Amino acid sequence: MRADLACSVPLIEPQYQSSELLVGLAAQRARILEVPMTMRRRRSGTLSKKGSRTLVYGAHYTRVMVRTWCREYALGGRRR
């Protein structure tokens, strides 16, 4: 994507910036294209999100998406 398009969406949240960017770009009616990718298994270490933490992660993700949607769509666009 062009740098000016990426910079046109304010990223406020400390996490989930890619989702915040996606919602902001959709609000600007930017063309969004899904591109397939391949994920590889970890060679070592453990998953960072497992067990009951996934519910907390999901709740935080939902909060970010709703706040971004309200800011970008419901409240009439970004405020700078």
Long-range contacts (C-beta under 8 A, 24 or more apart in sequence): 1-25, 1-30, 5-30, 8-78, 9-72, 9-78, 10-78, 10-80, 12-71, 13-64, 13-67, 13-68, 15-60, 15-64, 16-60, 16-61, 16-64, 16-65, 19-61, 19-64, 19-65, 19-68, 20-64, 20-68, 23-65, 23-68, 23-69, 23-72, 24-68, 24-72, 24-78, 26-72, 27-72, 27-73, 27-77
